[in-house]
Amino acid sequence: MILADWLGAELLVRVCATGFVVVFVAWLAARLGPVAGGILVGLPIVLAPGFFFMLREQPPAFVAAAAAGALFSLAGTQVFLGAYVAAASRLGAVGAMLAAIAGWCAAALPLAFLPHPAWAGAALFAAVTAGLRLGCARLLPRLPDPAGPTRWSLLIARAVAAGLLVGLVTLAAARLGPALAGTLIAFPIGFSVILLSLNLDHGPAMAARTAYAGLLGVVSLAVFSFALALALAVLPPWVAYLAALAASLAATAIVGFAARRS
């Protein structure tokens, strides 16, 4: 009974913490426009809380392996975003999301069962990102209309779904193993919630352009995963975590500056 109560409290904390951040970033994305929104959505809003909880419960070697696995999964996230850009104006909100999730499954799940050296993951991520940025540029719809009102009840419900995924995956990490745990925790649930909300509330053009900008925003997640995988081998666990988080935020600032200049 005590164990069940503890697990319930842990899950509630994880759901609320992740859901709050998703709601906040979705609101900012709608208000600041697709370019700034896509960069902000790339912040480690789900990945960082997930690894925070995992690091509390698992040894550093386990978490480092999961971070390396997440780096490969993030290459699948780029396929997710590319598929969403291609489908947003053609398949509707739900159809585009299903196409994007299918793209992630086809790209990320097979990689979960391969070795995960961090350097190879970084190289794969860079190649996929460069290719999709070039390929998706001509698929973008016209500039979106100004943002409409946010439907808070629906957004909060979607954010709870994001929090549930993070909570359940991190609680089950020991049974999943580091490779599969890292792959699943990097599933783009934050992007899914935010892009679906933008499409339903503000139209497909806003969502598609946010997804395209997100191809650069995900660089922040890749930097976080890569830095965490390497830093855990040489630094105390929480120092490594904070260093990875700082590197991720720095990457977001650099990418955001570059996007504004382009």
C-alpha positions as CSV (number, residue, x, y, z in Angstrom):
1,M,0.0,0.0,0.0
2,I,2.8,2.4,0.9
3,L,4.6,1.5,-2.3
4,A,1.5,2.1,-4.4
5,D,0.9,5.4,-2.8
6,W,4.6,6.4,-3.4
7,L,4.4,5.4,-7.1
8,G,1.1,7.3,-7.5
9,A,2.6,10.4,-6.0
10,E,5.7,10.1,-8.2
11,L,3.6,9.7,-11.3
12,L,1.4,12.7,-10.4
13,V,4.5,14.9,-9.9
14,R,5.9,13.9,-13.3
15,V,2.6,14.4,-15.1
16,C,2.0,17.8,-13.6
17,A,5.6,19.1,-14.1
18,T,5.7,18.0,-17.7
19,G,2.2,19.1,-18.5
20,F,2.7,22.6,-17.2
21,V,5.8,23.1,-19.3
22,V,4.0,21.8,-22.5
23,V,1.1,24.2,-21.9
24,F,3.4,27.2,-21.3
25,V,5.5,26.5,-24.5
26,A,2.4,25.9,-26.6
27,W,0.9,29.2,-25.6
28,L,4.2,31.0,-26.3
29,A,4.5,29.3,-29.7
30,A,1.1,30.6,-30.7
31,R,1.9,34.1,-29.5
32,L,5.5,34.5,-30.8
33,G,4.9,33.1,-34.3
34,P,6.1,29.9,-36.0
35,V,9.8,30.5,-36.2
36,A,10.2,31.5,-32.5
37,G,7.6,28.9,-31.6
38,G,9.5,26.1,-33.4
39,I,12.7,27.0,-31.6
40,L,11.0,27.2,-28.2
41,V,9.3,23.8,-28.8
42,G,12.8,22.4,-29.3
43,L,13.7,23.1,-25.7
44,P,14.0,20.0,-23.6
45,I,10.5,20.4,-22.1
46,V,9.9,16.7,-22.0
47,L,13.3,15.2,-22.3
48,A,14.9,17.0,-19.4
49,P,12.2,16.1,-16.9
50,G,12.3,12.6,-18.1
51,F,16.0,12.2,-17.6
52,F,15.8,14.1,-14.3
53,F,13.5,11.4,-12.9
54,M,15.5,8.6,-14.5
55,L,18.8,9.9,-13.0
56,R,17.2,9.8,-9.6
57,E,16.4,6.1,-9.9
58,Q,19.0,4.6,-12.2
59,P,22.9,4.4,-12.2
60,P,24.8,6.9,-14.4
61,A,25.8,4.2,-16.9
62,F,22.2,3.3,-17.5
63,V,21.2,7.0,-18.0
64,A,24.2,7.6,-20.3
65,A,23.2,4.7,-22.5
66,A,19.6,5.9,-22.5
67,A,20.8,9.4,-23.5
68,A,22.8,7.9,-26.4
69,G,19.7,6.0,-27.5
70,A,17.6,9.2,-27.3
71,L,20.1,10.8,-29.7
72,F,19.3,8.2,-32.4
73,S,15.5,8.6,-31.6
74,L,15.8,12.3,-32.3
75,A,16.8,11.6,-35.8
76,G,13.4,10.0,-36.0
77,T,11.9,13.1,-34.5
78,Q,13.3,15.0,-37.5
79,V,11.5,12.6,-39.8
80,F,8.3,13.1,-37.7
81,L,8.6,16.9,-38.3
82,G,9.4,16.5,-42.0
83,A,6.4,14.2,-42.5
84,Y,4.2,16.7,-40.6
85,V,5.3,19.6,-42.8
86,A,4.5,17.6,-45.9
87,A,1.1,16.4,-44.6
88,A,-0.2,19.4,-42.6
89,S,-2.1,21.1,-45.4
90,R,-3.2,17.9,-47.1
91,L,-4.4,15.5,-44.5
92,G,-6.0,17.7,-41.8
93,A,-4.9,17.9,-38.1
94,V,-5.4,14.3,-37.2
95,G,-4.2,12.8,-40.5
96,A,-1.0,14.9,-40.5
97,M,-0.3,13.8,-36.9
98,L,-0.8,10.1,-37.8
99,A,1.5,10.5,-40.8
100,A,4.1,12.1,-38.6
101,I,3.9,9.4,-35.9
102,A,4.2,6.7,-38.6
103,G,7.3,8.4,-39.9
104,W,8.8,8.4,-36.4
105,C,8.0,4.8,-35.8
106,A,9.5,3.8,-39.2
107,A,12.7,5.7,-38.5
108,A,13.3,5.5,-34.7
109,L,12.0,2.0,-33.6
110,P,14.4,0.0,-35.8
111,L,17.3,2.1,-34.4
112,A,16.3,1.2,-30.9
113,F,17.7,-2.3,-31.4
114,L,21.1,-1.3,-32.8
115,P,24.2,-0.2,-30.9
116,H,24.1,3.4,-29.8
117,P,27.5,5.1,-29.9
118,A,26.9,8.8,-29.1
119,W,29.2,10.1,-31.9
120,A,27.4,8.0,-34.5
121,G,24.0,9.3,-33.2
122,A,25.2,12.8,-33.5
123,A,26.4,12.3,-37.1
124,L,23.1,10.6,-38.1
125,F,21.1,13.4,-36.5
126,A,23.1,16.1,-38.3
127,A,22.7,14.4,-41.7
128,V,19.0,13.9,-41.3
129,T,18.5,17.5,-40.1
130,A,20.4,19.0,-43.0
131,G,18.5,16.9,-45.6
132,L,15.1,17.6,-44.2
133,R,15.7,21.4,-43.8
134,L,16.5,21.5,-47.5
135,G,13.8,19.1,-48.7
136,C,10.9,20.6,-46.7
137,A,11.6,24.3,-47.5
138,R,9.6,24.1,-50.7
139,L,6.6,22.3,-49.0
140,L,5.8,25.2,-46.6
141,P,2.3,26.7,-46.9
142,R,1.8,30.5,-47.1
143,L,2.3,32.6,-44.0
144,P,-0.4,31.8,-41.4
145,D,-3.1,34.2,-40.2
146,P,-2.6,35.9,-36.8
147,A,-3.1,33.5,-33.9
148,G,-6.6,33.1,-32.5
149,P,-7.6,32.4,-29.0
150,T,-6.1,29.4,-27.2
151,R,-8.5,26.7,-26.2
152,W,-7.1,26.1,-22.7
153,S,-9.2,23.0,-21.7
154,L,-8.1,21.1,-24.8
155,L,-4.5,22.2,-24.5
156,I,-4.4,21.1,-20.8
157,A,-5.9,17.7,-21.7
158,R,-3.3,17.1,-24.3
159,A,-0.5,18.2,-22.0
160,V,-1.7,15.7,-19.4
161,A,-1.2,13.0,-22.1
162,A,2.4,14.2,-22.5
163,G,3.0,14.0,-18.8
164,L,1.6,10.5,-18.6
165,L,4.0,9.3,-21.2
166,V,7.0,10.7,-19.4
167,G,5.8,9.4,-16.0
168,L,5.1,5.9,-17.2
169,V,8.3,5.5,-19.3
170,T,10.6,6.8,-16.6
171,L,8.9,4.6,-13.9
172,A,9.2,1.6,-16.2
173,A,12.8,2.4,-17.3
174,A,14.5,-0.4,-15.4
175,R,12.3,-3.0,-17.1
176,L,12.5,-1.4,-20.6
177,G,16.3,-1.2,-20.6
178,P,18.4,1.8,-21.5
179,A,18.1,1.6,-25.3
180,L,14.3,1.3,-25.4
181,A,13.8,3.7,-22.5
182,G,15.9,6.3,-24.3
183,T,14.1,5.8,-27.5
184,L,10.6,6.1,-26.0
185,I,11.4,9.0,-23.7
186,A,12.6,10.9,-26.8
187,F,9.3,10.2,-28.7
188,P,8.1,13.7,-29.8
189,I,5.1,13.8,-27.4
190,G,5.7,17.5,-26.8
191,F,5.7,18.3,-30.5
192,S,2.7,16.1,-31.0
193,V,0.7,18.0,-28.4
194,I,1.8,21.4,-29.5
195,L,1.5,20.9,-33.2
196,L,-2.0,19.3,-32.9
197,S,-3.0,22.2,-30.7
198,L,-1.7,24.8,-33.1
199,N,-3.3,23.1,-36.1
200,L,-6.7,22.8,-34.4
201,D,-6.7,26.2,-32.8
202,H,-4.7,28.3,-35.4
203,G,-4.7,26.4,-38.7
204,P,-2.4,24.1,-40.6
205,A,-0.1,26.8,-41.9
206,M,0.9,27.9,-38.4
207,A,1.5,24.3,-37.4
208,A,3.5,23.4,-40.5
209,R,5.8,26.4,-40.2
210,T,6.3,25.7,-36.5
211,A,7.2,22.1,-37.4
212,Y,9.7,23.3,-40.0
213,A,11.3,25.7,-37.5
214,G,11.3,22.8,-35.1
215,L,13.8,21.0,-37.3
216,L,16.3,23.5,-36.0
217,G,14.8,23.6,-32.5
218,V,15.5,19.9,-32.0
219,V,19.2,20.7,-32.2
220,S,18.8,21.7,-28.6
221,L,17.5,18.2,-27.6
222,A,20.3,16.6,-29.5
223,V,22.9,18.7,-27.7
224,F,21.3,17.8,-24.4
225,S,21.3,14.1,-25.1
226,F,24.8,14.1,-26.6
227,A,26.3,16.2,-23.7
228,L,24.5,14.0,-21.1
229,A,25.8,10.8,-22.6
230,L,29.4,12.0,-22.6
231,A,29.4,14.0,-19.4
232,L,28.0,11.1,-17.3
233,A,31.3,9.3,-18.0
234,V,33.5,12.0,-16.5
235,L,31.4,14.1,-14.1
236,P,29.2,13.5,-11.0
237,P,25.6,12.7,-12.2
238,W,23.9,16.0,-11.3
239,V,26.8,18.1,-12.5
240,A,26.6,16.2,-15.8
241,Y,22.9,16.8,-15.9
242,L,23.2,20.5,-15.3
243,A,26.0,20.8,-17.8
244,A,23.9,19.1,-20.4
245,L,21.0,21.4,-19.7
246,A,23.2,24.5,-19.9
247,A,24.6,23.2,-23.3
248,S,21.0,22.7,-24.5
249,L,19.9,26.2,-23.5
250,A,23.0,27.6,-25.2
251,A,22.2,25.7,-28.4
252,T,18.6,27.1,-28.3
253,A,20.0,30.7,-28.0
254,I,22.4,30.2,-30.9
255,V,19.9,28.5,-33.2
256,G,17.3,31.2,-32.3
257,F,19.8,34.0,-33.2
258,A,20.7,32.3,-36.5
259,A,17.0,31.8,-37.4
260,R,16.3,35.5,-36.8
261,R,19.2,36.5,-39.0
262,S,18.3,34.2,-41.9
